[in-house]
Amino acid sequence: MAIPYALRDLLPAELSPELVRSALRCSGSPGTTSGETWLIELAEGAMVLTRASLLDPATRVALAAEHALELVREDYQTCLRVRPSAGEAFEVRPSLLEVEDLSRLLARVGERRASEQVEPPTQAEPPNPVDVRPFAPARAASSVERERALARVHVALSERGYTVAAQACRELALLGGESAEDREAWSDSADVLDRLAQAKPVAAVMVAYAGELADEIHDALGQQLAAELELAREPLLAMAVLDWLWDSSLAETEQRRLAHELDSRVAEDEPERGRALAKRMLESVEPAEVGDLRVLRARVHALRDLDQPSEAFAALESVLAREPKRFETRIIEAELLGELGEHAARRARLELLIREFPTRADPAVVLATELAEDPDADPEQLAEAGRWFALALEREFDELVVLDYAELLERTGRFDEAIAVLETSHGRAEGTPWQEDFARALVRLSREHGRVEQAERWVEAVEVQVVERERGYAVAAIALMIILLAVVLVFVMLVG
């Protein structure tokens, strides 16, 4: 493997770099939160290097024969516990976005050590050519099926074939996604399409208002829904649906046209359109749908948009009775408690959600952000904010949360940890614009704290990102010129 830049000068002279399989850096060292600890996976076993500060030489830790390395969990924080062969055990915090990689590294080392203790079989077992990566073909087939189903959705939408599109969305829900929320979004999208197939665009808005559209077709389905609403002479609902689009440029022409059919106050003010939409959702419920779960959710949503938290909370009770384990419903409960001024109860709900939904980062982000932004927060509260940020990033990588967490670490004087978080995030954000943002933040931090070599390295990284971005713009401009030239040539040929 390529040795990480920061590790190059730390490896013992007797260790050949070819023996290093992987390496992970942890903030802190024995007896102090400064410095760093490196866990290095070797061809045989593992090695631990520590140093008290970035100016000190690295020291190799002789590891105990058993249980030398393990991950432990304390107060929502994951730590690496190291047991030396002599002396007391110590704990360091891994680079918080690398906990999963660290866990895999420890598993690999453990498997090799266990295999060394097993006696070799007296007779070599014949290879099994059939049972090689038995699940790989199934995963590939599932991926192909998803691509085909998604293509059918887009084609059907372009042809207003809503029944076919709904069937394909249900296939995608059954094929599964990254989470239960993804599958639910595909199911909601299918229900929206069913209403469009029945020529009930207002009912389709009700479903979309109460649920979520699948990410892959979010804007395409939103545009189609708005078009059907315009045909049904529902300019307010059409314009409100266009407000939902992630790419606002897709809706500019349609919204200018629809604005002429609306009251100027509603047409020019998006929050006012949101309130008008909420009123319409409350008025559009048909008697037969009063007990429908999605209608109940839509009622809660509408009352919140109308700034009626007490009524929304009362309406939410019937939803909670029907789906007490649904995360989205439970976090709305916590949010409404905050709107009602019940801050202690709200905090308790958020902490309960953190325990009951171990893969969801949202509640931890909310708690961390509030504590970090509180101007009266004391050091203990800021430390708690850091723990919530750390937990959130363990559960889900989010670039904005990374920047907020790094800013908090810097503000509380934990510069080494801020740099570690940004360095790890820079690697994880490869191929995205965030990589440049993280590199620029590292340049600033390194310069402010006198780390000249680090600053120069990150300046080089920024320059590489800028060159790649400008090259992409140039390629796009050339492609556009070729297309325009082809159009002109075709026009000339037709005229000639």
C-alpha positions as CSV (number, residue, x, y, z in Angstrom):
1,M,0.0,0.0,0.0
2,A,1.0,3.7,-0.3
3,I,2.3,4.8,3.2
4,P,0.3,7.8,4.5
5,Y,2.4,11.0,4.2
6,A,2.4,11.6,8.0
7,L,3.7,8.1,8.7
8,R,6.6,8.0,6.3
9,D,9.2,9.3,8.7
10,L,7.8,7.5,11.8
11,L,8.3,3.8,10.7
12,P,11.2,2.1,12.4
13,A,14.3,1.7,10.1
14,E,14.2,-2.1,10.5
15,L,10.5,-2.3,9.2
16,S,10.2,-2.7,5.4
17,P,7.4,-0.6,4.0
18,E,6.3,-3.6,1.9
19,L,5.2,-5.3,5.1
20,V,2.6,-2.5,5.9
21,R,-0.8,-3.5,4.7
22,S,-2.8,-0.5,6.1
23,A,-2.4,2.2,8.8
24,L,-4.9,4.3,10.8
25,R,-4.1,7.4,12.9
26,C,-5.8,8.0,16.3
27,S,-5.7,11.3,18.2
28,G,-3.9,11.2,21.5
29,S,-1.2,9.1,23.1
30,P,-0.6,7.5,26.5
31,G,-1.4,9.9,29.3
32,T,-2.3,12.9,27.2
33,T,-4.9,13.9,24.6
34,S,-2.2,15.5,22.5
35,G,0.1,13.7,20.1
36,E,-0.9,10.7,18.1
37,T,-1.1,6.9,18.0
38,W,-0.8,4.9,14.8
39,L,-2.2,1.4,14.4
40,I,-0.4,-0.4,11.7
41,E,-1.5,-3.6,10.1
42,L,1.4,-5.8,9.1
43,A,1.7,-8.9,7.1
44,E,1.9,-10.7,10.5
45,G,0.0,-9.0,13.3
46,A,-0.1,-5.4,14.2
47,M,2.2,-2.6,15.4
48,V,1.4,0.5,17.5
49,L,3.4,3.7,17.4
50,T,2.9,6.6,19.7
51,R,4.3,10.1,20.3
52,A,3.4,12.7,22.8
53,S,3.5,15.6,20.3
54,L,4.0,16.1,16.6
55,L,7.6,17.3,17.3
56,D,8.6,14.1,19.2
57,P,9.9,10.9,17.7
58,A,7.6,7.9,17.6
59,T,7.9,5.0,20.1
60,R,6.9,1.5,19.4
61,V,4.5,-0.1,22.0
62,A,5.2,-3.8,22.8
63,L,1.7,-5.3,22.8
64,A,0.4,-7.9,25.3
65,A,0.0,-11.5,24.0
66,E,-3.8,-11.4,24.4
67,H,-6.5,-8.7,24.1
68,A,-3.9,-6.2,23.2
69,L,-6.2,-4.1,21.0
70,E,-10.0,-3.6,21.3
71,L,-12.6,-1.1,20.6
72,V,-14.7,0.0,23.6
73,R,-17.7,2.2,23.8
74,E,-18.1,4.8,26.6
75,D,-20.6,7.7,26.7
76,Y,-21.4,7.4,23.0
77,Q,-17.7,7.6,22.2
78,T,-15.7,4.8,20.6
79,C,-12.1,4.4,22.0
80,L,-9.2,2.2,21.1
81,R,-7.9,0.4,24.2
82,V,-4.3,-0.7,24.0
83,R,-2.7,-3.1,26.4
84,P,1.1,-3.1,26.4
85,S,3.1,-6.2,27.5
86,A,4.4,-4.1,30.4
87,G,2.7,-1.1,32.1
88,E,-0.9,0.0,32.2
89,A,-3.4,0.0,29.4
90,F,-4.2,3.3,27.8
91,E,-7.0,4.5,25.6
92,V,-6.9,6.8,22.6
93,R,-9.7,8.1,20.3
94,P,-9.6,6.9,16.7
95,S,-10.1,9.4,13.9
96,L,-13.8,9.5,14.4
97,L,-14.7,8.9,10.8
98,E,-12.6,5.8,10.6
99,V,-14.2,3.7,13.4
100,E,-15.6,1.2,10.9
101,D,-12.2,0.9,9.1
102,L,-10.5,0.4,12.4
103,S,-13.0,-2.3,13.4
104,R,-12.3,-4.1,10.1
105,L,-8.5,-3.8,10.6
106,L,-8.7,-5.3,14.1
107,A,-10.9,-8.1,12.7
108,R,-8.3,-8.9,10.0
109,V,-5.5,-8.9,12.5
110,G,-7.5,-11.1,14.9
111,E,-8.4,-13.6,12.2
112,R,-4.7,-14.0,11.2
113,R,-3.6,-14.5,14.8
114,A,-6.3,-17.1,15.3
115,S,-5.4,-18.9,12.1
116,E,-1.7,-19.1,13.3
117,Q,-2.9,-21.0,16.4
118,V,-5.0,-23.6,14.5
119,E,-3.1,-26.8,13.7
120,P,-2.9,-27.3,9.9
121,P,-5.1,-30.1,8.5
122,T,-3.4,-33.5,7.9
123,Q,-4.7,-33.5,4.4
124,A,-5.2,-30.6,2.1
125,E,-8.8,-30.0,1.3
126,P,-9.6,-29.8,-2.5
127,P,-10.6,-26.4,-3.7
128,N,-14.3,-25.7,-4.3
129,P,-14.6,-24.0,-7.6
130,V,-18.4,-23.5,-7.2
131,D,-18.5,-21.7,-3.8
132,V,-16.3,-18.7,-4.7
133,R,-18.0,-15.4,-3.7
134,P,-21.4,-17.0,-3.6
135,F,-23.3,-13.8,-3.1
136,A,-21.5,-11.7,-5.8
137,P,-23.7,-12.8,-8.7
138,A,-26.9,-12.2,-6.7
139,R,-25.7,-8.6,-5.8
140,A,-24.9,-8.0,-9.5
141,A,-28.3,-9.3,-10.6
142,S,-30.0,-7.0,-8.1
143,S,-28.1,-4.0,-9.3
144,V,-29.0,-4.8,-13.0
145,E,-32.7,-5.2,-12.0
146,R,-32.7,-1.9,-10.2
147,E,-31.2,-0.1,-13.2
148,R,-33.8,-1.6,-15.5
149,A,-36.6,-0.7,-13.2
150,L,-35.3,2.8,-12.8
151,A,-35.1,3.2,-16.5
152,R,-38.7,2.0,-16.9
153,V,-39.8,4.7,-14.4
154,H,-38.1,7.5,-16.3
155,V,-39.4,6.3,-19.7
156,A,-42.9,5.9,-18.3
157,L,-42.9,9.3,-16.8
158,S,-41.9,10.9,-20.1
159,E,-44.9,9.1,-21.7
160,R,-47.3,9.8,-18.8
161,G,-47.5,6.1,-18.3
162,Y,-48.2,6.4,-14.6
163,T,-49.4,2.8,-14.0
164,V,-46.2,1.4,-15.5
165,A,-44.1,3.8,-13.5
166,A,-45.9,2.9,-10.3
167,Q,-45.3,-0.8,-10.9
168,A,-41.6,-0.1,-11.5
169,C,-41.4,1.9,-8.3
170,R,-42.9,-0.9,-6.3
171,E,-40.3,-3.3,-7.8
172,L,-37.6,-0.9,-6.6
173,A,-39.1,-0.9,-3.1
174,L,-39.1,-4.7,-3.1
175,L,-35.5,-4.9,-4.4
176,G,-34.5,-2.8,-1.4
177,G,-32.4,0.3,-0.9
178,E,-29.7,1.5,1.4
179,S,-32.3,1.9,4.2
180,A,-35.9,1.4,5.2
181,E,-36.4,5.1,4.5
182,D,-35.4,4.6,0.9
183,R,-37.8,1.7,0.5
184,E,-40.6,3.8,2.0
185,A,-39.8,6.7,-0.4
186,W,-40.2,4.3,-3.4
187,S,-43.5,3.1,-2.0
188,D,-44.7,6.7,-1.5
189,S,-43.6,7.5,-5.1
190,A,-45.7,4.5,-6.3
191,D,-48.7,5.8,-4.4
192,V,-48.3,9.3,-5.9
193,L,-48.2,7.7,-9.4
194,D,-51.3,5.6,-8.7
195,R,-53.2,8.8,-7.9
196,L,-52.0,10.4,-11.1
197,A,-53.1,7.3,-13.1
198,Q,-56.5,7.7,-11.5
199,A,-56.5,11.4,-12.7
200,K,-56.5,12.5,-9.0
201,P,-53.5,15.0,-8.9
202,V,-54.8,16.7,-5.7
203,A,-54.8,13.3,-3.9
204,A,-51.3,12.7,-5.3
205,V,-50.1,16.0,-3.7
206,M,-51.6,14.8,-0.4
207,V,-49.5,11.6,-0.5
208,A,-46.3,13.5,-1.5
209,Y,-47.0,16.2,1.1
210,A,-47.2,13.6,3.9
211,G,-44.3,11.4,2.6
212,E,-41.1,11.5,0.6
213,L,-40.3,11.1,-3.1
214,A,-37.5,8.7,-4.0
215,D,-34.2,10.6,-4.5
216,E,-33.5,9.2,-8.0
217,I,-36.8,10.5,-9.4
218,H,-37.5,13.3,-7.0
219,D,-37.4,16.3,-9.4
220,A,-38.7,14.3,-12.5
221,L,-41.8,13.2,-10.6
222,G,-42.2,16.6,-9.0
223,Q,-42.2,18.3,-12.5
224,Q,-44.7,15.7,-13.8
225,L,-47.0,16.2,-10.8
226,A,-46.9,20.0,-11.2
227,A,-47.7,19.6,-14.9
228,E,-50.8,17.5,-14.1
229,L,-51.9,20.0,-11.5
230,E,-51.6,22.9,-14.0
231,L,-53.7,20.9,-16.5
232,A,-56.3,20.4,-13.7
233,R,-56.4,24.2,-13.2
234,E,-54.7,24.0,-9.8
235,P,-52.0,26.8,-10.1
236,L,-51.4,27.1,-6.4
237,L,-50.7,23.4,-5.9
238,A,-48.6,23.3,-9.1
239,M,-46.5,26.2,-7.9
240,A,-46.1,24.7,-4.4
241,V,-44.9,21.4,-5.8
242,L,-42.4,23.2,-8.0
243,D,-41.1,24.8,-4.7
244,W,-40.1,21.3,-3.7
245,L,-37.7,20.7,-6.6
246,W,-34.1,20.4,-5.5
247,D,-33.0,22.0,-8.8
248,S,-34.8,25.3,-8.8
249,S,-33.7,26.1,-12.4
250,L,-36.1,23.4,-13.6
251,A,-39.1,25.3,-12.4
252,E,-38.3,29.0,-13.3
253,T,-40.3,29.1,-16.6
254,E,-43.3,27.3,-15.2
255,Q,-43.4,29.4,-12.0
256,R,-43.3,32.7,-13.9
257,R,-46.2,31.5,-16.0
258,L,-48.2,30.2,-12.9
259,A,-47.5,33.5,-11.0
260,H,-49.9,35.3,-13.3
261,E,-52.8,33.1,-12.1
262,L,-52.2,33.7,-8.4
263,D,-52.7,36.4,-5.9
264,S,-49.5,38.6,-6.0
265,R,-48.8,38.0,-2.3
266,V,-48.9,34.2,-2.7
267,A,-47.0,34.3,-6.0
268,E,-44.1,36.3,-4.7
269,D,-43.7,34.8,-1.2
270,E,-42.7,31.1,-0.9
271,P,-43.6,30.8,2.9
272,E,-47.0,32.3,2.1
273,R,-47.4,29.6,-0.6
274,G,-46.5,27.0,2.0
275,R,-49.3,28.3,4.3
276,A,-51.8,28.4,1.5
277,L,-50.8,24.8,0.6
278,A,-51.3,23.7,4.2
279,K,-54.8,25.2,4.3
280,R,-55.7,23.4,1.0
281,M,-54.4,20.1,2.4
282,L,-56.6,20.4,5.4
283,E,-59.6,21.3,3.2
284,S,-59.0,18.5,0.6
285,V,-59.5,15.5,2.8
286,E,-62.3,13.3,1.6
287,P,-64.6,11.7,4.2
288,A,-63.5,8.2,3.2
289,E,-59.8,9.1,3.8
290,V,-60.2,10.6,7.3
291,G,-58.6,7.6,9.0
292,D,-55.9,7.0,6.4
293,L,-52.4,7.1,7.9
294,R,-51.0,9.3,5.2
295,V,-53.9,11.8,5.6
296,L,-53.2,11.9,9.4
297,R,-49.5,12.6,8.7
298,A,-50.4,15.3,6.2
299,R,-52.7,16.9,8.8
300,V,-49.8,17.1,11.3
301,H,-47.5,18.6,8.6
302,A,-50.2,21.1,7.6
303,L,-50.8,22.3,11.2
304,R,-47.1,22.7,11.8
305,D,-46.8,24.8,8.6
306,L,-49.7,27.0,9.9
307,D,-47.8,27.6,13.2
308,Q,-50.3,25.6,15.3
309,P,-48.0,23.3,17.3
310,S,-50.6,22.4,20.0
311,E,-53.1,21.2,17.4
312,A,-50.3,19.4,15.5
313,F,-49.1,17.6,18.7
314,A,-52.7,16.5,19.4
315,A,-53.0,15.2,15.8
316,L,-49.7,13.4,16.1
317,E,-50.9,11.3,19.0
318,S,-53.1,9.3,16.7
319,V,-50.2,8.8,14.2
320,L,-47.9,7.7,17.0
321,A,-50.5,5.1,18.1
322,R,-50.5,3.6,14.6
323,E,-46.7,3.7,14.0
324,P,-44.8,4.0,17.3
325,K,-41.5,2.7,15.9
326,R,-41.3,4.9,12.8
327,F,-38.3,7.2,13.1
328,E,-39.7,10.1,11.1
329,T,-42.8,10.2,13.3
330,R,-40.9,10.1,16.5
331,I,-38.5,12.9,15.6
332,I,-41.5,15.1,14.7
333,E,-42.7,14.4,18.2
334,A,-39.4,15.7,19.6
335,E,-39.5,18.8,17.3
336,L,-43.0,19.7,18.4
337,L,-42.1,19.4,22.1
338,G,-39.4,22.0,21.4
339,E,-41.9,24.2,19.6
340,L,-44.2,23.9,22.6
341,G,-41.4,25.0,25.0
342,E,-40.9,21.5,26.5
343,H,-37.2,21.6,26.1
344,A,-36.3,19.0,28.8
345,A,-38.8,16.5,27.3
346,R,-37.5,17.3,23.8
347,R,-34.0,16.5,24.8
348,A,-35.0,13.3,26.5
349,R,-36.9,12.2,23.3
350,L,-33.8,12.9,21.2
351,E,-31.5,10.9,23.5
352,L,-34.0,8.1,23.4
353,L,-34.1,8.1,19.6
354,I,-30.3,7.9,19.6
355,R,-30.4,4.7,21.7
356,E,-33.4,3.2,19.8
357,F,-32.2,4.0,16.3
358,P,-28.4,3.2,16.3
359,T,-27.9,4.0,12.6
360,R,-29.6,7.4,12.6
361,A,-27.4,10.5,13.0
362,D,-30.1,13.2,12.9
363,P,-30.8,13.4,16.7
364,A,-27.1,13.6,17.6
365,V,-26.6,16.3,15.0
366,V,-29.5,18.4,16.5
367,L,-28.1,18.1,20.1
368,A,-24.6,18.8,19.0
369,T,-25.5,21.9,16.9
370,E,-27.6,23.4,19.7
371,L,-24.9,23.1,22.3
372,A,-22.2,24.3,19.9
373,E,-24.2,27.4,18.9
374,D,-25.2,28.3,22.5
375,P,-23.3,31.5,23.3
376,D,-23.6,30.7,27.0
377,A,-22.3,27.1,26.7
378,D,-19.6,26.2,29.3
379,P,-16.6,23.9,28.5
380,E,-18.5,20.9,29.8
381,Q,-21.4,21.6,27.4
382,L,-19.0,22.1,24.5
383,A,-17.3,18.8,25.3
384,E,-20.8,17.2,25.2
385,A,-21.4,18.8,21.8
386,G,-18.2,17.3,20.6
387,R,-19.3,13.8,21.7
388,W,-22.6,14.2,19.9
389,F,-20.8,15.3,16.7
390,A,-18.5,12.4,17.0
391,L,-21.4,9.9,17.4
392,A,-23.2,11.5,14.4
393,L,-20.2,11.1,12.2
394,E,-19.6,7.5,13.3
395,R,-23.2,6.8,12.1
396,E,-23.3,8.8,8.9
397,F,-20.6,10.8,7.0
398,D,-21.9,14.3,6.4
399,E,-19.6,17.0,5.1
400,L,-21.3,19.9,6.8
401,V,-21.2,18.1,10.1
402,V,-17.5,17.5,9.6
403,L,-16.9,21.3,9.2
404,D,-19.1,22.1,12.2
405,Y,-17.2,19.6,14.3
406,A,-13.8,20.7,13.2
407,E,-14.8,24.3,14.0
408,L,-15.9,23.3,17.5
409,L,-12.6,21.3,18.1
410,E,-10.6,24.4,17.0
411,R,-12.6,26.7,19.2
412,T,-12.0,24.5,22.2
413,G,-8.2,24.3,21.6
414,R,-8.2,20.7,20.3
415,F,-6.3,21.5,17.1
416,D,-4.7,18.1,16.5
417,E,-8.1,16.5,16.6
418,A,-9.6,19.1,14.3
419,I,-6.8,18.4,11.8
420,A,-7.3,14.6,12.2
421,V,-11.0,14.9,11.4
422,L,-10.4,17.1,8.4
423,E,-7.6,14.9,7.0
424,T,-9.8,11.8,7.3
425,S,-12.7,13.6,5.7
426,H,-10.5,14.8,2.9
427,G,-9.8,11.2,2.0
428,R,-13.4,10.2,2.2
429,A,-14.6,13.1,0.1
430,E,-12.4,12.1,-2.9
431,G,-14.0,13.1,-6.2
432,T,-16.3,15.7,-4.7
433,P,-16.1,19.5,-4.3
434,W,-15.9,19.0,-0.5
435,Q,-12.4,17.7,-0.9
436,E,-11.2,21.2,-1.8
437,D,-13.2,22.7,1.2
438,F,-11.5,20.4,3.6
439,A,-8.0,21.1,2.1
440,R,-8.5,24.8,2.4
441,A,-9.6,24.4,6.0
442,L,-6.4,22.3,6.6
443,V,-4.3,25.0,5.0
444,R,-5.7,27.7,7.3
445,L,-5.4,25.5,10.5
446,S,-1.8,24.5,9.6
447,R,-0.7,28.0,9.0
448,E,-2.3,29.4,12.1
449,H,-0.5,26.9,14.3
450,G,2.9,27.2,12.6
451,R,2.9,23.8,10.8
452,V,4.7,25.0,7.7
453,E,5.2,21.6,6.1
454,Q,1.6,20.5,6.6
455,A,0.4,23.8,5.2
456,E,2.5,23.5,2.1
457,R,1.3,19.9,1.5
458,W,-2.4,21.1,1.7
459,V,-1.7,24.1,-0.5
460,E,-0.5,21.6,-3.1
461,A,-3.7,19.6,-2.6
462,V,-5.8,22.7,-3.1
463,E,-3.9,23.6,-6.3
464,V,-4.6,20.1,-7.7
465,Q,-8.3,20.4,-7.0
466,V,-8.4,23.8,-8.7
467,V,-6.6,22.5,-11.8
468,E,-9.0,19.5,-12.0
469,R,-12.0,21.8,-11.6
470,E,-10.8,24.2,-14.3
471,R,-10.0,21.3,-16.6
472,G,-13.6,20.0,-16.2
473,Y,-14.9,23.4,-17.1
474,A,-12.7,23.5,-20.2
475,V,-13.9,20.1,-21.3
476,A,-17.5,21.1,-20.8
477,A,-17.0,24.3,-22.8
478,I,-15.4,22.4,-25.7
479,A,-18.2,19.9,-25.7
480,L,-20.8,22.7,-25.8
481,M,-18.9,24.3,-28.7
482,I,-18.9,21.1,-30.7
483,I,-22.6,20.6,-30.1
484,L,-23.4,24.2,-31.2
485,L,-21.2,23.8,-34.3
486,A,-23.0,20.5,-35.2
487,V,-26.4,22.3,-34.9
488,V,-25.2,25.2,-37.1
489,L,-23.9,22.7,-39.8
490,V,-27.2,20.8,-39.8
491,F,-29.1,24.0,-40.1
492,V,-26.9,25.1,-43.0
493,M,-27.3,21.8,-44.8
494,L,-31.1,22.0,-44.4
495,V,-31.3,25.5,-45.7
496,G,-28.9,24.8,-48.5
